[in-house]
Amino acid sequence: MHECIFDLGFHNGDDTDYYLKKGYNVVAIEGNPELVNLGNERFKTEISNKNLILINRVLSDKIGEIPFYLHPTKHDWSSCKKQKLTWDGTVVKEITIKTISLNELYRYYVPYYIKTDIEGNDTILVKQLYESINYIKPKFVSFELSRMDYYEIFSYLHVAGYNSFQLVNQANNKGKIDEEINYIFTEYSSGLFGEWLPKSKWLTIDETLTNYMKYKELKIIDNQELALGWVDLHATVS
């Protein structure tokens, strides 16, 4: 298998590790230079064999360089949006990072699946996905949802032609197994994707949005017991 996955939000590389072991080539981007350096060491063989392209960039609709903010303890929270990190008084480190767009990433491969977890820039990706009319859209995509951007993500996916949807709670992934390759998911894994997700759980946009609104209501009522975790939205062109 030589299809490609875009891992947008590489973090510690656990998702990329899974995709590589699943037999895919991977193009990954990560804004945190320290995480990229660690990834270059962890996957030096795969990079040398050209199975992985790891790029120290942030996805953006701006060309050139933009500010990027590093959280002092939670590396997966680093973001282009300072307010996401400083609302509770956290002191962040500001660096400057080069940008990249979806169209530029398409110069490497046409992806089978795009995983997106880029802390506040997810809406930029879904807009670029809708606007990339000159490219074949990936069959499967996923986005980490938040109360600030869920409606835009649902809307742009719908107008981009995605018509089946599935919610996955990432908090439930740890310890689960992809039995096809006997791969055990870690705490930071996004888990199963694409055709390996349960076929019975693909729903219409209305059904999925209704379920997400119920989940949001539970988080407001009791975020500790009733609505643990964080939710990814998977979508496909069926």
TIPA-616173 format. One record per residue (C-alpha): residue in three letters; x, y, z. Coordinates in steps of 0.05 Angstrom, whole numbers, plus 5000, padded with zeros to 4 digits. Last residue first. Layout:
BEGIN
AlaXYZ ...
//
This chain:
BEGIN
Ser460751605007 Val464952235013 Thr467352165084 Ala467352535150 His470452425219 Leu468952915275 Asp473552845335 Val471052925406 Trp474453085471 Gly474152715537 Leu469052645592 Ala461952865582 Leu457652585638 Glu462652535695 Gln467553115697 Asn464253595647 Asp457653585683 Ile451754005659 Ile455654425608 Lys459253805582 Leu452453455577 Glu449754015534 Lys455853975488 Tyr454553225480 Lys447353355462 Met449653865410 Tyr454453345382 Asn448852835374 Thr444553345337 Leu450353515292 Thr451352785276 Glu444052655259 Asp443553275216 Ile450053125180 Thr447852415164 Leu450651835202 Trp456451335198 Lys456150915262 Ser454150255230 Lys460550225189 Pro464850215251 Leu471350585234 Trp476450185195 Glu474350485127 Gly476951165148 Phe480051235216 Leu481850845279 Gly485251195337 Ser486951935347 Ser492551695392 Tyr495052125450 Glu493851635506 Thr496551065465 Phe493350595415 Ile495449865413 Tyr497149595344 Asn495748855330 Ile496148975254 Glu488948785236 Glu487048795309 Asp487449545314 Ile487349535390 Lys484449985444 Gly488850165502 Lys487750915497 Asn482351075447 Asn476651245495 Ala479051955510 Gln479052085435 Asn471452085432 Val469551925360 Leu463752255323 Gln461851995254 Phe459652335190 Ser457052175121 Asn455852695067 Tyr462253045051 Gly461353464989 Ala465154095004 Val458654435022 His457753935079 Leu464953975102 Tyr464454735104 Ser458254715147 Phe460454195198 Ile467154535207 Glu464055225213 Tyr459154985266 Tyr464554635307 Asp469155235312 Met468655555380 Arg465354985419 Ser471054535398 Leu471653965349 Glu477953575331 Phe477653465256 Ser477652855213 Val477952725138 Phe476452135092 Lys475952055016 Pro481052605006 Lys478953144957 Ile481753104887 Tyr484853774872 Asn482954374828 Ile476954544872 Ser481254654933 Glu476355174963 Tyr472554685007 Leu479054375034 Gln481855075043 Lys475755245086 Val476554605126 Leu483954745137 Ile482855465161 Thr477355215208 Asp482254735240 Asn486955315257 Gly485055345331 Glu489254785359 Ile491954415298 Asp488653735303 Thr487053525232 Lys487552815205 Ile487252795129 Tyr485752145093 Tyr487051855024 Pro491852415010 Val494052684942 Tyr501552724950 Tyr507453204956 Arg504853804917 Tyr498253714954 Leu501654005015 Glu502354674978 Asn494954674963 Leu493454535037 Ser497355155057 Ile504055255092 Thr506555765141 Lys513455925170 Ile514156005245 Thr515856575291 Ile516456445366 Glu512456675426 Lys513356325493 Val507156285537 Val505356535606 Thr498956205630 Gly494056705661 Asp487856275652 Trp485956555584 Thr493156515561 Leu493255885518 Lys487155955472 Gln488256715472 Lys494856635437 Lys491956335375 Cys497456055332 Ser497655455379 Ser501455025428 Trp496554575466 Asp500053915448 His506354155484 Lys502754215551 Thr507954475600 Pro510355165579 His505255265522 Leu508655495459 Tyr505556065418 Phe506556155343 Pro507156835310 Ile506756845233 Glu511556755175 Gly510556765100 Ile503856705066 Lys497356755106 Asp491656265100 Ser495255825150 Leu497555125166 Val503555145212 Arg510454915190 Asn516254475214 Ile515353935161 Leu515853175170 Ile515752775105 Leu515152035120 Asn515851415076 Lys521751745043 Asn526451175064 Ser530751675102 Ile524551955135 Glu522351265155 Thr529251105183 Lys529751775220 Phe522851675251 Arg524351785325 Glu530152265312 Asn526252705263 Gly520252675310 Leu524352935368 Asn526753515326 Val519653645302 Leu517153645374 Glu522354165392 Pro520654585332 Asn513254645353 Gly509154805292 Glu508054095267 Ile506553835197 Ala506153115174 Val506252795105 Val505452045114 Asn506351435069 Tyr501450895089 Gly502550165109 Lys498650125174 Lys505350155210 Leu506450835178 Tyr499451065198 Tyr500450835270 Asp507151185277 Thr504251815247 Asp498751795300 Asp503951715356 Gly508352265328 Asn509252685391 His505053265364 Phe504153155289 Gly498453665282 Leu496553575209 Asp497852845195 Phe496652795119 Ile495752075098 Cys498451765034 Glu497151154992 His502950684980 Met500050005000 
//
